[in-house]
Amino acid sequence: MPSRLFCVPFLLACAPLVHAAEPACPTDGSLDPAALEAAGAVIGELRFLRRNVFDTDLPEENRALFRAANRLHRLSRESTLRKPILVEEGDPYRHRLLQESARLLRATEYLRDADLRPIACVDGRVVVEVETRDVWSLNPAISGSRRGGESSFGIDLEESNLLGLGSRIVLSRRGDADRNSTALRYRNAHEFGRWRGIDVAVEDNSDGSGFLVGVEQPFYALDVRKAWSVRIDHLTQVESFYDLGEEVSEYRQRNRDLDVWWGRSAGLQDGRVLRWTIGLRDQQRDFLPSRDPELLGPVPEDRHLAGPWIGLEYIRDEWEVLRNYDQIDISEDALLGLRFNVRLGRASETLGGDRDAWWTEGEASRGWRFASGDLLRFAGQYGARLEDGETRNLSVGGDLRYYRQTGTRRLFFAELEGQYGRELDLDNRAYLGGDNGLRGYPLRWIGGESYARLSLEQRYFTDWYPWRLFRVGGAVFADVGRVWGRDPLERPNPGLMSNVGLGLRLSNTRSAFARVIHIDLAVPLDGDPRLDRVELVLEARRAF
């Protein structure tokens, strides 16, 4: 026994000492990402280059108005910009994480663009420059109308980057002859630390009050291993039925929802991510008739679904940064890898609901880049309930988008969008009109359960940058569409609808709101006398 005990310290003393490899830079001085990773370099410094709304170093932007706007705007704080970034000083250099961090920054409401890149490597430590460009984040708005001798008004004040902290706050006040409403909402994805966020709202209405509270830690990045969310929604809203673009009736909707879920993942493995989630959903919808006698009409049936659910999400890590596709001279992050997310739940009367039912919902997306350079993107979603052996509220929809470069600053675009619906809940009625792609027609022109629309568009992107505020583009387009299925208002179906037209696009490069302003002139082709010969469309959208 003594001899054995003697061997232990002897072996320890004689064992070779193992040192961790010291970080190093590529021997040739290269800043190539693969070379930095192969050399074992680490992040030495995150150096922030925060650019204001206007670049006053440029003579064309060094104007009194632009300088005043920069002074009034609170620049995003460095601490705010650090929170979405997935790397810190001392971490191994991983270029994939820099790219994903840039996508997370570009996805915020308060930045127009962001980029992370290595600019130096000294003694194995990489200096990474984080360049960001802020946008104007304060949006005041006043609206009003008068109809039938009655007036309505609305005041909104929205700030998407409060004090440079990345917080979004909205204060609104609305009123008409039948209802007054005051609402306040606050949201910050990093309120309780990195990626632990909050979303809260309170409202005070003449016909009741409500609130919303949501706290979550989402699957914010591909390699995140766990996530959770708790959300309670007790808000009210007024919804309307439309016919030929005119509001013909309305109803009041009260939401009483609880949604709690927890998720786990093994992270990113071989370019793929698989996530499992389990949750509990208590969803209650109470519907009441309008307080306005002139807008009385159909009221959806109350429903209360309560029970557990399970979900599965899959993501293939294949991204591409686009430019001059759906925006003008702005980086567009496109996930081309397969992604799908499905959920299956069971609602039960024993848990407080008003029915026993199975329900399922989900969405999927995929992109394909062909050898010719053409791009095809698909996005789809579905939802349904199974009650007493019958399918209810079945909805299956999809959107197929095709892009083909036809010149240095020209792009041909085609979109096929549709939805099949059967036994839809009355509050899920589908509409087709100027608000979803049929530009020669008023908003919400015709409703039903199913619809299909095809749009063809030749897009033009220019270098014109008037007043250093808007990037300018244009389009020549044609749209055709149709609606099918049950109409709760029993209105006649106009059949096939079509239009041609041309439009001007103004890409708002300085504000967090109204990303692309559309000014379209569209001519309907079906000869309906209820339509204007030329429809003027002026609206703000998120894309071209």
C-alpha positions in Angstrom: 0.0 0.0 0.0 2.7 2.6 0.8 4.4 2.0 -2.5 1.1 2.7 -4.3 0.6 5.9 -2.4 4.2 7.0 -3.3 3.4 6.5 -7.0 0.5 9.0 -7.0 2.6 12.2 -6.3 5.3 10.8 -8.5 3.1 10.4 -11.5 1.6 13.8 -10.9 5.0 15.4 -10.8 6.1 13.7 -13.9 2.9 14.3 -15.9 3.4 16.8 -18.8 1.8 20.2 -18.2 -1.0 21.1 -20.7 -1.3 24.8 -21.6 -4.3 26.3 -23.3 -3.4 27.5 -26.8 -2.6 31.2 -26.8 -4.8 33.3 -29.1 -3.0 34.2 -32.3 -3.5 36.2 -35.5 -3.0 34.8 -39.0 0.7 34.8 -39.8 0.1 36.7 -43.1 -1.8 39.5 -41.3 -5.1 38.5 -43.0 -8.5 39.6 -41.6 -10.2 36.8 -43.5 -12.9 35.3 -41.1 -11.8 31.7 -41.8 -8.2 32.6 -41.2 -9.0 34.4 -37.9 -11.0 31.4 -36.7 -8.3 28.9 -37.7 -5.6 30.9 -35.9 -7.6 30.8 -32.6 -8.1 34.6 -32.4 -10.5 36.0 -29.7 -12.6 39.1 -29.6 -10.4 41.8 -28.1 -12.6 44.8 -28.4 -16.1 45.8 -29.7 -15.6 49.3 -31.1 -18.9 51.1 -31.7 -19.4 53.6 -34.5 -22.8 55.0 -33.8 -24.1 57.2 -36.6 -26.9 59.7 -36.1 -30.0 60.1 -38.4 -28.1 62.5 -40.7 -24.4 62.4 -41.5 -23.4 66.0 -41.1 -19.9 65.1 -42.3 -21.4 65.1 -45.8 -21.8 68.6 -47.3 -25.3 67.7 -48.6 -26.5 66.7 -45.1 -24.7 69.5 -43.2 -27.8 71.7 -43.1 -29.5 73.6 -40.3 -32.6 71.4 -40.3 -30.6 68.2 -40.3 -28.3 69.3 -37.5 -31.3 70.3 -35.5 -32.9 66.9 -36.0 -29.7 65.2 -34.9 -29.6 67.3 -31.7 -33.3 66.5 -30.9 -32.8 62.8 -31.6 -31.4 60.7 -28.7 -28.7 58.5 -30.2 -28.9 54.8 -29.4 -26.7 54.1 -26.4 -23.8 51.8 -26.6 -25.2 49.7 -23.8 -28.4 49.3 -25.8 -26.6 48.2 -28.9 -24.5 45.7 -26.9 -27.6 43.7 -25.8 -28.5 42.1 -29.1 -24.9 41.3 -29.9 -24.1 37.6 -29.4 -20.3 38.0 -28.7 -18.3 39.7 -25.9 -14.7 40.6 -25.3 -12.7 37.5 -24.6 -15.0 35.1 -26.7 -13.4 33.1 -29.5 -13.8 34.8 -32.8 -16.8 33.3 -34.7 -17.8 35.1 -37.9 -21.2 33.4 -37.9 -22.0 35.1 -34.6 -21.0 38.5 -36.0 -23.3 38.0 -39.0 -26.2 36.9 -36.8 -25.6 39.8 -34.4 -25.9 42.2 -37.4 -29.2 40.6 -38.4 -30.5 41.1 -34.9 -29.5 44.7 -34.9 -31.0 45.4 -38.3 -34.3 43.8 -37.1 -34.7 46.5 -34.4 -37.1 49.4 -35.0 -34.6 52.1 -34.2 -31.8 51.2 -36.6 -31.8 51.6 -40.4 -28.7 49.5 -40.9 -25.9 47.7 -38.9 -22.7 45.8 -39.7 -20.1 44.0 -37.6 -16.6 43.5 -39.2 -13.0 42.8 -38.0 -10.8 45.8 -38.6 -7.6 44.7 -36.8 -5.9 41.8 -35.1 -3.1 42.4 -32.5 -1.6 39.6 -30.4 -4.4 37.3 -31.2 -7.1 39.8 -30.3 -9.5 41.0 -32.9 -11.0 44.5 -32.9 -14.6 44.3 -34.2 -16.2 47.4 -35.4 -20.0 47.7 -34.8 -21.3 50.3 -37.2 -25.0 51.4 -36.8 -27.2 54.0 -38.3 -30.1 55.4 -36.2 -33.5 56.5 -37.6 -35.8 59.2 -36.4 -37.9 57.4 -33.7 -40.6 59.9 -32.6 -43.9 59.7 -34.4 -46.8 62.1 -33.5 -50.1 61.6 -35.4 -53.5 63.3 -35.4 -56.5 61.9 -37.2 -60.2 62.8 -37.4 -63.3 62.3 -39.5 -67.0 63.3 -39.7 -69.8 61.1 -40.9 -73.5 61.3 -40.5 -73.3 64.4 -38.4 -71.0 62.7 -35.9 -67.3 63.4 -35.4 -64.4 61.1 -34.4 -60.8 61.9 -33.5 -57.5 60.2 -32.7 -54.2 61.3 -31.2 -51.1 59.1 -31.2 -47.6 59.7 -29.8 -45.1 56.9 -30.5 -41.5 56.6 -29.6 -39.6 53.5 -30.7 -36.2 54.3 -29.0 -37.1 56.0 -25.7 -34.0 57.8 -24.3 -31.8 55.7 -26.6 -32.7 52.6 -24.6 -34.5 50.6 -27.3 -37.8 50.9 -25.6 -41.0 51.5 -27.5 -43.8 53.5 -25.9 -47.2 54.4 -27.5 -49.8 56.8 -26.0 -53.1 57.1 -27.9 -56.4 58.8 -27.3 -59.4 58.1 -29.5 -63.1 59.1 -29.3 -66.4 59.2 -31.2 -70.0 59.5 -30.3 -70.2 56.0 -28.8 -66.8 55.2 -27.3 -63.8 57.0 -25.8 -60.5 55.2 -25.3 -57.1 56.1 -23.8 -54.3 53.5 -24.1 -50.7 53.3 -23.1 -48.2 50.6 -24.2 -44.6 49.9 -23.4 -42.2 47.3 -24.8 -38.5 46.5 -24.3 -36.9 43.2 -25.4 -34.1 43.7 -22.8 -35.9 45.2 -19.8 -34.7 42.6 -17.3 -31.3 42.0 -18.9 -30.2 40.7 -22.2 -33.2 39.1 -24.0 -35.5 39.1 -21.0 -38.2 41.5 -22.2 -41.5 43.0 -21.2 -44.6 44.1 -23.1 -47.3 45.9 -21.1 -50.4 47.9 -22.0 -53.3 49.5 -20.1 -56.4 51.0 -21.6 -59.3 52.9 -20.2 -62.5 52.9 -22.3 -65.9 54.4 -21.7 -67.3 50.8 -21.9 -64.6 49.2 -19.7 -60.9 48.8 -19.1 -58.2 46.3 -20.0 -54.6 45.4 -19.7 -51.8 43.3 -21.3 -48.7 41.9 -19.5 -46.1 39.8 -21.3 -42.7 38.7 -20.0 -40.5 36.5 -22.1 -37.1 35.2 -22.9 -37.4 34.0 -26.6 -35.4 31.8 -28.8 -33.5 35.0 -29.9 -30.6 33.3 -31.7 -30.0 30.0 -33.4 -27.9 28.5 -30.7 -30.1 29.4 -27.7 -31.0 26.4 -25.6 -34.0 27.5 -23.6 -36.9 30.0 -23.8 -40.1 30.8 -22.0 -43.0 33.3 -22.1 -45.9 34.4 -19.9 -48.6 36.5 -21.5 -51.9 37.8 -20.2 -54.2 39.8 -22.5 -57.5 41.5 -21.2 -57.9 44.1 -24.0 -61.0 45.1 -25.9 -61.3 46.3 -29.5 -63.9 47.2 -32.1 -63.9 45.2 -35.4 -65.9 46.0 -38.5 -67.4 44.3 -41.5 -66.9 45.9 -44.9 -68.6 45.7 -48.2 -67.3 47.4 -51.4 -64.8 49.2 -49.3 -67.4 50.8 -46.9 -67.9 49.9 -43.3 -71.4 48.5 -43.0 -71.4 47.1 -39.5 -69.2 46.5 -36.4 -69.0 44.6 -33.2 -67.0 44.8 -30.0 -64.5 42.1 -29.0 -63.2 41.4 -25.6 -60.0 39.2 -25.2 -59.3 37.3 -22.1 -56.2 35.3 -22.8 -53.5 33.5 -20.9 -50.6 31.9 -22.8 -47.7 30.3 -21.0 -45.0 28.2 -22.7 -41.5 26.8 -22.1 -39.1 25.6 -24.7 -35.8 23.6 -25.1 -33.3 23.1 -27.9 -30.0 21.4 -28.4 -28.9 24.5 -30.3 -27.3 24.8 -33.7 -26.0 21.4 -34.9 -24.7 20.8 -38.4 -26.5 23.9 -39.6 -29.8 22.9 -38.2 -31.9 23.9 -35.2 -34.7 21.8 -33.6 -36.8 23.3 -30.8 -39.5 21.7 -28.6 -42.1 23.8 -26.7 -44.9 22.9 -24.3 -47.5 25.4 -23.1 -50.9 26.2 -21.7 -53.4 28.4 -23.5 -56.6 29.8 -22.1 -58.2 31.9 -25.0 -61.5 33.5 -24.4 -63.4 35.7 -27.0 -66.5 37.5 -26.0 -68.4 39.4 -28.7 -70.9 42.2 -28.2 -73.0 44.2 -30.7 -72.1 47.8 -31.7 -73.2 50.7 -29.6 -74.0 52.6 -32.8 -77.5 51.6 -34.0 -76.5 52.4 -37.6 -73.7 49.8 -37.5 -75.6 46.9 -35.9 -75.0 43.6 -37.8 -73.7 40.0 -37.4 -71.9 39.2 -34.2 -69.5 36.3 -34.0 -70.2 33.4 -31.6 -68.4 33.5 -28.2 -65.7 30.9 -27.7 -63.4 29.8 -24.9 -60.6 27.3 -25.5 -58.5 26.2 -22.6 -55.9 23.4 -22.4 -52.3 22.3 -23.0 -50.3 22.3 -26.3 -47.0 21.1 -27.7 -44.9 22.6 -30.5 -42.0 21.7 -32.8 -39.8 24.2 -34.7 -37.1 23.4 -37.3 -34.7 25.9 -38.9 -32.0 25.4 -41.5 -29.4 28.0 -41.1 -29.2 29.4 -44.7 -29.3 33.2 -44.9 -28.7 35.8 -47.7 -28.4 39.6 -47.5 -30.4 41.1 -50.3 -30.4 44.6 -51.7 -33.0 46.2 -54.0 -35.5 43.4 -53.7 -38.3 44.5 -51.4 -36.5 47.7 -50.1 -34.5 50.4 -51.8 -30.8 50.5 -51.0 -31.3 48.9 -47.6 -29.9 45.5 -46.4 -32.6 42.8 -46.4 -32.0 39.7 -44.4 -33.6 36.6 -46.1 -33.8 33.2 -44.5 -33.7 30.8 -47.4 -33.3 27.6 -45.4 -36.4 25.6 -44.5 -38.2 26.7 -41.4 -41.4 25.3 -40.0 -43.2 25.7 -36.7 -46.2 23.5 -35.8 -48.4 23.4 -32.6 -51.0 20.9 -31.5 -53.3 21.6 -28.6 -56.2 20.1 -26.7 -59.1 22.3 -25.4 -61.2 20.9 -22.6 -64.3 21.8 -20.7 -62.8 20.4 -17.5 -60.1 23.1 -17.7 -62.7 25.9 -17.9 -63.3 26.1 -21.6 -66.7 26.0 -23.3 -66.0 23.0 -25.6 -63.8 19.9 -26.1 -61.7 20.3 -29.2 -58.3 19.6 -30.8 -56.6 22.6 -32.5 -53.5 23.0 -34.6 -51.7 25.8 -36.2 -48.4 26.5 -37.8 -46.3 28.3 -40.4 -43.5 27.4 -42.8 -41.0 29.2 -45.2 -38.4 28.3 -47.7 -36.2 30.0 -50.3 -34.5 28.8 -53.5 -31.6 30.6 -55.3 -31.3 29.2 -58.8 -28.2 29.0 -61.0 -29.6 31.8 -63.2 -29.6 34.1 -60.1 -33.4 34.1 -59.9 -34.9 33.8 -56.4 -38.1 32.0 -55.3 -39.5 32.4 -51.8 -42.4 30.7 -50.1 -44.3 31.4 -46.9 -47.4 29.6 -45.7 -49.5 29.1 -42.6 -52.5 27.0 -41.5 -54.9 26.7 -38.6 -57.9 24.5 -37.7 -60.1 23.0 -34.9 -61.6 19.6 -34.6 -64.9 19.7 -32.7 -67.4 16.8 -32.4 -65.7 15.1 -35.3 -66.0 18.1 -37.6 -63.4 20.6 -38.8 -64.0 24.2 -37.9 -62.1 27.4 -38.7 -59.9 25.7 -41.3 -57.6 28.1 -43.0 -54.6 27.2 -45.2 -52.8 30.0 -46.9 -49.5 30.7 -48.8 -47.5 33.3 -50.5 -45.1 32.5 -53.4 -42.7 35.3 -54.5 -40.4 35.2 -57.6 -37.6 37.7 -58.3 -35.6 38.0 -61.5 -33.0 40.7 -62.1 -33.7 42.3 -65.5 -31.0 45.0 -65.4 -28.6 46.8 -63.1 -31.4 48.5 -61.2 -34.4 46.7 -62.5 -36.2 43.6 -61.1 -39.2 41.6 -62.3 -41.4 40.4 -59.5 -44.3 38.0 -59.4 -46.5 37.0 -56.4 -49.1 34.3 -56.1 -51.0 34.6 -52.8 -54.1 32.6 -51.7 -56.1 31.2 -48.8 -58.5 28.3 -48.6 -61.0 28.6 -45.8 -63.9 26.4 -44.6 -66.3 26.9 -41.6 -64.4 30.0 -40.6 -65.2 31.8 -37.4 -67.1 35.0 -38.3 -64.2 37.2 -36.9 -61.8 35.5 -39.3 -63.5 36.6 -42.6 -61.0 37.2 -45.4 -61.0 40.3 -47.6 -59.5 41.1 -51.0 -59.0 44.7 -52.1 -56.5 47.5 -52.2 -55.0 46.7 -48.8 -53.8 43.3 -49.8 -52.6 43.6 -53.4 -55.6 44.4 -55.6 -54.6 48.0 -56.2 -57.4 49.1 -58.5 -60.0 48.6 -55.8 -60.8 50.3 -52.5 -59.6 48.7 -49.3 -61.6 45.5 -48.2 -63.6 45.5 -51.4 -65.1 42.0 -51.1 -65.1 39.3 -48.4 -65.4 35.6 -48.2 -63.7 32.5 -46.9 -61.1 31.8 -49.7 -59.3 34.0 -52.2 -56.5 34.0 -54.7 -54.4 36.8 -56.2 -51.7 37.1 -58.8 -49.6 40.2 -59.2 -46.9 40.9 -61.8 -44.6 43.9 -61.4 -41.6 45.4 -63.1 -39.6 47.3 -60.4 -37.2 50.2 -61.0 -34.6 51.4 -58.5 -33.0 54.8 -59.0 -30.1 56.7 -57.5 -32.3 59.8 -56.9 -32.2 60.9 -53.3 -34.4 64.0 -53.0 -33.7 66.2 -49.9 -31.6 63.3 -48.6 -34.9 61.9 -47.2 -36.3 59.4 -49.7 -34.8 56.8 -52.0 -37.0 56.7 -55.1 -38.2 53.7 -57.1 -41.1 52.9 -59.4 -43.2 50.0 -60.7 -45.5 49.0 -63.5 -47.9 46.3 -62.4 -51.0 44.1 -63.1 -53.1 42.4 -60.5 -55.9 39.8 -60.8 -57.9 38.1 -58.0 -61.0 36.4 -56.9 -62.9 35.5 -53.7 -64.9 32.4 -53.0 -67.0 31.0 -50.1 -69.6 32.0 -47.6 -70.2 35.7 -47.1 -71.9 36.5 -43.7 -73.3 39.7 -45.2 -74.8 37.8 -48.1 -73.4 40.3 -50.7 -73.1 39.3 -54.3 -69.7 38.0 -55.5 -68.3 40.2 -58.3 -66.3 37.3 -59.7 -62.9 37.9 -61.3 -61.3 41.3 -60.6 -58.3 42.8 -62.3 -56.4 46.0 -62.8 -53.2 47.5 -64.3 -51.3 50.5 -63.1 -48.1 52.3 -62.3 -46.6 53.5 -59.1 -44.0 55.6 -57.3 -42.1 54.3 -54.4 -40.4 56.5 -51.7 -38.2 54.6 -49.3 -38.1 56.4 -46.0 -34.5 56.3 -45.0 -34.7 58.5 -41.9 -37.7 57.3 -39.9 -38.7 54.2 -38.1 -42.2 54.5 -39.5 -43.6 54.2 -43.0 -40.7 52.2 -44.4 -42.0 52.5 -48.1 -44.5 55.0 -49.2 -46.7 53.8 -52.1 -48.3 56.3 -54.6 -50.2 54.2 -57.2 -52.5 54.9 -60.1 -54.5 51.8 -60.9 -57.2 51.2 -63.5 -59.7 48.4 -62.8 -60.5 46.3 -65.9 -63.8 44.5 -65.0 -66.1 47.4 -65.9 -67.8 47.6 -62.5 -69.7 51.0 -62.5 -69.2 51.3 -58.7 -65.5 51.7 -59.2 -63.6 54.9 -60.1 -62.1 54.8 -63.5 -58.7 55.4 -61.9 -58.0 54.5 -58.3 -55.4 56.6 -56.5 -53.6 54.7 -53.7 -51.5 56.5 -51.1 -50.3 54.4 -48.3 -47.3 53.4 -46.2 -46.1 49.8 -46.2 -43.2 47.7 -44.9 -42.0 46.7 -48.4 -41.9 47.7 -52.0 
